[in-house]
Amino acid sequence: MLDIFLNPKHSRLCNGASRRDFLRVGALAPLGFSLADLLRLNARGAEDSVGRTARAKSVILVYLGGGISHHDTFDFKPDAPPEIRGKYRSIPSNVPGTHVGELLPRMANTMDKVCLVRSQSHENDHHETATNWVLSGRFGSAFGDYPAMGAVVAHELGFAGLLPPYVAVPRNPSFTWELGRSAFLGGRYESFKAGDPNQAGYKVRDLTVAEPLALPAVERRRTLLAAVDTLSAKIQGNDQLATYDEFRGRAAEMILNTEAQAAFDIEKESEKTRDEYGRTTFGQSALLARRLVERGVRFVTVNFGGWDHHAKIWEGLEKKVPDFDQGFSTLVTDLAQRGLLKDTLVVAMGEFGRTPKINKDNGRDHWAKAGSMLFAGAGVQGGKVIGATDREGAFVTERPVRPADVSCTIFEALGINPRKQIFTPDGRPLEILDQGETVRELFA
């Protein structure tokens, strides 16, 4: 590959440079350029968090895009009328007094390791707007005015080894466009998209060295790289270019380092382990997330969308809930057995819950006023239930937990000051979070 695109039609980074202007020059180390904007991290951000107490080394966020129905999974109302109660019955868990839906038998045996929050709440029923809100902790437009938590973590904590600090498996959430982006922090803090680890012959895009090049081609590319390096050295005050050499070198190391490549090599797992997680995209994504935090990745988003069941909700849930039940319960148990759960905060949530009443199409619609979330690890008290909803599961009656509260909890667990000021491209200071508080009941 030998691509140099100095073309304004290509997607632009926040500083006006095209993602491809410098990142797809091609060759001696093809990956070094395609990963470079992911790998150029700001050391100053990491220094600012030094000295803060951290509960967690890493976070795994399981994002249930579309909005999972709390009524049919973790917040049953058995005494409600049929049009609210729905089709399923609840079953007891291994925590006395806590019940879950009958489609979650494995989670029923895992609730002693998980804290169930039944009081997720906010005021926006629009997918994109709500998703950007819950993924960043700050309310903005549907187009993502504020950086997602993973991007902030990458900005503040940087690398722990060669692997990218922020990885999305298979990719960022998406409805009509990609969500969970780095916003004004720029392309260097975008997530590394790992792809679908359940695909046959799975290989991470850009982590395979391209076909060998003949010596003349190598020399041409070497000359081209030198020209680009000379150009970048002459440009002062451009942060992306100023750190170009450092992070290009890190990207090249990542390609050549067998340990870094091995982190994504899910085939190194035993057949038994892969079967335990489930041979599904979600199951194998959860397994890959475990492999990544085991090797120092700071923030992994496991994107498991498709919960927007406006019609035929029973058919939809019966296809999806068993995959979640198997993959998530195995993830939490596996982390605990390996001694990783004490240092890894695991969160499962969507952007909102679903309406109490089943609609005319046998579905449930968007409902931001109430929903359920799961937390585990990093000192979270397993077997606990926080918050409650009314008899119809429509409104929170105890301990509402809002998007900023979730983000604040995650940032503080990682030792990041959620009130720290970061800067927009025009130099304007902006707090990471302008509101919210840690959900301390999780840890008490």
Secondary structure, 3 states (H helix, E strand, C coil): CCCCCCCCCCCECCCCCEHHHHHCCCCCCHHHHHCHHHHCCCHHHHHHCCCCCCCCCEEEEEECCCCCCHHHCCCCCCCCCHHHHCCCCEEECCCCCCEEECCCHHHHCCHHHCEEEEEECCCCCCHHHHHHHHHHCCCCCCCCCCCCHHHHHHHHHCCCCCCCCEEEECCCCECCCECCCCHHHCHHHCCEECCCCCCCCCCCCCCCCCCCCCHHHHHHHHHHHHHHHHHHHHCCCCHHHHCHHHHHHHHHHHHHCHHHHHHCCHHHCCHHHHHHHCCCHHHHHHHHHHHHHHCCCCEEEEECCCCCCCCCHHHHHHHHHHHHHHHHHHHHHHHHHCCCHHHEEEEEECCCEECCCCCCCCCCCEECCCEEEEEECCCCCCCCEECEECCCCCCEEECCECHHHHHHHHHHHCCCCCCCEEECCCCCEEECCCCCCCCHHHCC
